[in-house]
Amino acid sequence: MSGADDRRWAWAEVDLAAVTHNVELMRSIVAPSEVRAVVKADGYGHGSVEVAKAALAGGAAGLCVALVYEGVVLRRAGIDAPILLLSAQPDDQLDDVIEHRLTPTVYTRVQAEALAATCGAHGVVDLPVHVNVDTGMQRVGVAPVAALELFEHLDHPATPLRAEGVFTHLAVADEPTHPGTAEQLARFDAVLAELDRHGLRPPLVHAANSAGAVAHPGARHAFVRTGISVYGISPGAGVDHLVAGFRPAMSVKARVSHVKRVAADSHVSYGWRHRFDHDTTVATVPIGYADGVPRRLGTLPDKPGADVLIGGRRHPIVGVVTMDQFMVDVGDADVAVEDEVVLIGSQGGETILATDWADRLGTIGYEVVCAITERVPRRYT
Ligand SMILES: *Cc1c(COP(=O)(O)O)cnc(C)c1O
């Protein structure tokens, strides 16, 4: 992580053994399908290179990223596994795609032609590509009715492109009773059947994200593209019961930087949004919204502030989180400067999950861990 000072009194611990365990567990769930670990967004904030190595150690058959530079970072770290780019990327980055042996995704003829031209410039005669078919996400991908035509184009002997894979992406897999997943998979199966009829079905078919992998066996195909479960975070409350065996990889921790007694009727932090109705002890924690701790975590309407763990006990955040620090009401607990504070993770038998923050904030665990900024040093255990 560039720029982060490891001596800082705030850090994120990443348990790489948990990553390896989570990939092994996912492999056992989806076998004989394989697992490709999604390490986009710097490994969902955990550190892409370290996570990628731990995932490969757990038997991941490959990696997936969103951006070209994310793939380049992995190659520069010496990682040789297949790396799939999940969406098409700007033409001026296609040289890097070829040079670093990234596997591109295409869904338009224009994209295929740009890639073929880049292959020509590099003397590449065989480039595996994957085609994303949009069966309902309405984000990227070729429409099911246009898929055959694109595969026929890719099958042309003159093109250096070779359709190695075909995939789709599920929009509601984390709601197992939602009929949308069956609809999407039916559309996808129809495309596969059409490709079969023309002898054009590529060898690598894939459809499942983490929720799809655990909740929808029919989505597993050749491999599952799992991100959030690799990090031990539930994709959504509807599949909590299916991911109980996955272990959270990231903890967010800090040390108390200041402690003081405050009197009843005094207020705390910007806007004086919290008033103490009793004399109490307040601890200051040196991590804030510039580090990814949301400003509103302690001041949501009608809710007490989110808890942190100090001395193995829960204590609420009081007042708004500031850019670099926030305050905690520790009551009459014996808390001292340098005591460890757990924001996300476990201490003394208590646990706070990324999804606990997410539930409070009206978001998902993904956003919580991706938001932890580079300023927070990552420590690998
Ligand atoms: C991010 C992403 C995934 C991973 O999803 P998780 O829910 O984190 O498992 C898989 N496929 C595509 C296309 C994605 O964009």
The ligand as an SDF file (V2000), in Angstrom:
LIG
                    3D

 15 15  0  0  0  0  0  0  0  0999 V2000
  -17.6550   -8.1200   -8.9160 C   0  0  0  0  0  0  0  0  0  0  0  0
  -18.1160   -9.2160   -9.8060 C   0  0  0  0  0  0  0  0  0  0  0  0
  -18.1670  -10.5450   -9.3410 C   0  0  0  0  0  0  0  0  0  0  0  0
  -17.9390  -10.9220   -7.8920 C   0  0  0  0  0  0  0  0  0  0  0  0
  -19.1300  -10.8050   -7.1650 O   0  0  0  0  0  0  0  0  0  0  0  0
  -19.2260  -11.1890   -5.6100 P   0  0  0  0  0  0  0  0  0  0  0  0
  -20.6370  -10.9070   -5.2590 O   0  0  0  0  0  0  0  0  0  0  0  0
  -18.2610  -10.2980   -4.8940 O   0  0  0  0  0  0  0  0  0  0  0  0
  -18.8570  -12.6230   -5.4890 O   0  0  0  0  0  0  0  0  0  0  0  0
  -18.4530  -11.5400  -10.2750 C   0  0  0  0  0  0  0  0  0  0  0  0
  -18.7220  -11.2240  -11.5580 N   0  0  0  0  0  0  0  0  0  0  0  0
  -18.7200   -9.9650  -12.0240 C   0  0  0  0  0  0  0  0  0  0  0  0
  -19.0280   -9.6930  -13.4540 C   0  0  0  0  0  0  0  0  0  0  0  0
  -18.4410   -8.9120  -11.1600 C   0  0  0  0  0  0  0  0  0  0  0  0
  -18.4670   -7.6490  -11.6110 O   0  0  0  0  0  0  0  0  0  0  0  0
  1  2  1  0
  2  3  1  0
  2 14  2  0
  3  4  1  0
  3 10  2  0
  4  5  1  0
  5  6  1  0
  6  7  2  0
  6  8  1  0
  6  9  1  0
 10 11  1  0
 11 12  2  0
 12 13  1  0
 12 14  1  0
 14 15  1  0
M  END
$$$$
